[in-house]
Amino acid sequence: MPETPRAYRAICFDLDGTLLPMDIDEFMNAYFSRLTRFVVERGLDGETFAVGLKAGTRAMAVHDDDRTNAQAFWDEFLTHVDPDAADWEELLSAFYEGDFAHIGDGFAGNPAAGRVLATLREKGYPLVLTTMPMFPRRAVEHRLEWAGADPSAFERITSYENSKSVKPRQTYYAENLAAMGVAGADVLMVGNNTVEDLAFLDLGVDAYLVTDCLLDPVGYDLDTVRHGSLAEFEQWAAALPPCARPAGPIERGPIAHEAMEEAFAANAVGEIDRAAATAKAAAVAEDATSHGGLDVQGA
């Protein structure tokens, strides 16, 4: 493991388990439970909603075209529900503005999260939040607030509105390299998941694995990557030199498919099995929607 850090031009952060130390299973159960109840309480059919939600989530994980994840979700979701039963987009927007925000009531984040973001910004590093882009932007903002992190600290925040792929597909990370306008070697990825976050290594980035809420489904050799608690990362980040050549301007919106492909080709480290990455993303989506909250019985 190299001792001297690269001269980064931008730093990317995962959210869940990295900046936000909330148990992911508890969060997903609370999320799906509240969402399904919200729909059922408005007189809508919970079972068909659950089917549509699962199908739309999978569509975000596997589509391979120039649609955003939001477009892929809604195109699929509306084939499984009665599209005239509600203004579905308005309904879900109301959920994310209201009920969703209360999932984090009483949650105490790690104070190191806000501090390390402030430290890196003071050093001139552009920050990008590369969180799983299956949620609307408003939901991501709420989760940042639970973490004690200011959304304005980030030059780009991935969400289902501005992303066309998902973790652990390397195409998702290629989108973000294109948005930043930098090579993979110019970027540090800070995450906690050895599959979803370290897939970015396939495009030549450096990484720091936060271990407070480590997710390691593959038995990754931690000695091959920098790792430590968020508090330890805070100390490591404090020792970084000022950013000499910050990336920018960073694109906040969707990235053209052609630009993603160019970034992918320019940065891929060896052969990358894109079909295998898509299969992993589909498995992640299946796992996410397998939580008991999607069982509407008793909702």
N, C-alpha and C positions, 0 to 999 in steps of 0.2 A: 504494500500500500504506500503510495507516494507521500512524502512528508510535506512537500511544498505545494500549497494550493495553486490551482491555475489562476490566470488573470481573468476572472469572470467578467462578462459584460452584462449579465442578467442572472437573477436567481429565481427559480421556480419553487413553489411550495404546494404540497398536498394539504388538504384540510383535515378530513376525518382521521383521527389517530395521530396526527402530526401537530397541527396548531390547536385542534379541538380534541381533547382527551375524553370524548364521550364514547361509551361502549357501543359499538356499531350495531350489534344485535338488538340491544335495548332501544336504540334510536329507531331502527327500521321497524321494530314491532310497534312502537309508539306512533310512528309516522303512518303506517298502513292502517292501524286501528283507528286513529283519529280521522284519516281521510275517508275510509269506508263508512264510518259512522256519520260523517258530515254529509255524504251522498245519500245514505239511507234516510236520515232525518229529514231530507228534503223531498221525500216521496219517490225517490228513484230506485231502480232495481240494483241492489248491491251485487248480485251474482254476475250479471252481465257487465257491470262496471269493473269488477275484479278481473274478469276474462279480458276485457279491453285494455285494462291497465297492464296486465302481464304481457299481452301481445304487443302493445305499444312500446313497453320497456325493451322487449327483445328486439323490436325493429330498430331502436336507437343503437343497439349493440352491434347489429350485423349488416345494416345497409351500407352500400359501397357506391354511393353516387354523390351528386353535388347538393343534395338536400341537407338542410340543417337537421340536427337531432329532433328539434321541435317539430319540423315538418314531417319527419319520418314517424314520430310518435303519433301525431294527430291523424295522419293518413291511415295508419293502421288501427288506431283506437276507434275511430268513427265507423269502421266496418264491423265492429263487434257490439256496438250500442245503438240505441235509437237516436240518430243525430238530431231529431226534432224534440226529444224529451226534455232538453235543457239547452241553454247556451253554455256548452261544456267548458269552453275556454274561460268565459267570465266566471263560471262556477268555481273552477279550480283556482283562478286568480284570487277569488274571495277567500278560499281556504288558505292559501299561502300568506295572504295579508293578515288573517286572523288566527284561526286555530293552530296552524303550523307554528307560528311564532311562540306559542305557549308551551311547546314541547321542551323548550330550554328553560322554563321557569324554575328558579332555584338552583340552576346548574352553576357551579363555580369552575371556571376555566383555569388554565395554568398561566399565572402572571408573566411567565417568561415569553409567552407568545407575542404579546404586545410589545414587550421590551426589545426582543430581537428584531422585529420588523422595524421599529424606530431606529435601532442601531444601524441596520443595513441601509436604511434610507438616508441617514445622516452621512454615511460613507459614499452615497451617490449611486447605490445599486438599484437599478430598476427591478421591481418585483412583479412576478406573474403568479396568479393562483391557478395552478393546474389541478383542479379538483374534478372528480368524476362528473362529466357534463350531462347528467340525466335529470337535473333539476332546473327549474326556472331561476333566473338571476335573483329574484326576490327571496327565494328559499336559501340560496347561497349566502346572501347578505345577512339573513337572520342567523345562520350558523356561524358566520364570522363574528357577529355580535355576541353570541354565546361564548365564543372563544376569547372575547376581549380584544378582538382585532378590528381595526377600522378598515372597511372596504376601500376607502380612498387611498390606502397605502399601496394598492396594486394598480399597475398600469393596464393589466388585462386580467379578467376573471372569467374562466370558462364556465359556461352554462349550456343548457340545451338550445338556447337561442343563437349562440354564436359558434357552436361546434358541430362538426360533421362526422365525428368518430368518437370513440370512448376508450378508456383504459381497459386492458393493457395493450391495445392495438398501437403499433408504432406510428400509424398514420395520424393518430390523435396528437402525438408529440411532434410529428413533422408539421402539422398545422401550426403549432405554437412556435416552432423555430421560424416558420415563414412569417408569422405575425411579428416576431421579434426582429427579424432580418439579420440573424446571426447564425454562425455555425454551432453545431453541437458542442464543440470543444470550448465554446465561450460561455457555457451555461452550467450552473450547479442546480441539481434537483434535490430537494429536501422532502423526504417522504417516510412512510412507516411500513409500506407493504412491499415485500420482495418481488412479487409478481406484477402488481399494477403500477407501482412507481418506478421500479428498477428496469422496466421495459424501456425507459428512456435511455438507458445505457447503450442500447442497440444503435442509437444515433450519435454516439460519441460524447455524451455529456459526462460530467463528474457527478458524484452523488454523496449525500450524507443521509444515513438511515437513522431516524429517530426511534429509539427503542422503548419509550415509555408504554406505548400501546402497539408493540411490534406484531405484525401479521406476517407469518412466514410459512405459507402452506407447502413450500417445496424444499425446506431444509437448506436454505441458502448459506454459503460459506461467508459468515460475517467478517472474517479476516480479510476478505478481498475488497471491502468497501468501508469508508469511514462510517462510524456509528457511535451512538451514545444517546443519553437522555436529552430532552429539549434544553435543560439547564446546561448540559455540557456543550450542546451546539451553540447556545448563547455565548459561552466563553470562547469557543472556537471562532464564531463570527466576529466577536469583538476584536480579535487579533488580525482579521483580514485587513489588507491595505485599502485605502480609498479606491473606488472604481475609476480607473483611468480612462476607459472608453465605453461609457454606458450605451447600451442598445437604445435605439429610438429613431424616429417615433415608432411606438408599438401599436399595432393595429388592434383595436378593441372588438371589432365585429367579425363576421364570418370570413374565412379565408377561401379563395377560389381553389377548386380541386387541382387545377394545373400548378398553382403555387405550392400546394402541399406536396404534390408528386415531385416537383423540382427539389424541394427541401429534403424529401425522403431519399432521393437518388444521390444527392450531394453529401449526405451525412451517414447513410447506412454503413454499419460496421459489419462487413461480410454479408453473407446471404441471410435474408430474413424471411421466414415462412409466414407470409401474411394470412394464409388460410388458417394456420394453427392459432395465430393471434386472434382472429375473428372467433374461432371456436372457444377460446378462453374467455373472450368478452361475452359470448352467449352464455357461458357457464356462470359468469359473474352476475349477469342479468337474471338468470334462473334462480340463483341463490338469493339475490336481493328480493325477489318477489315470492319466495317460498315461506316468508314469515307469516305467523299465525294471524296477523292483523287482516290479511286478505280473506280469512274465513268469516263470512258475514253472519254466520249463525250467532244469534244473540246480540247482534250489533244494535 
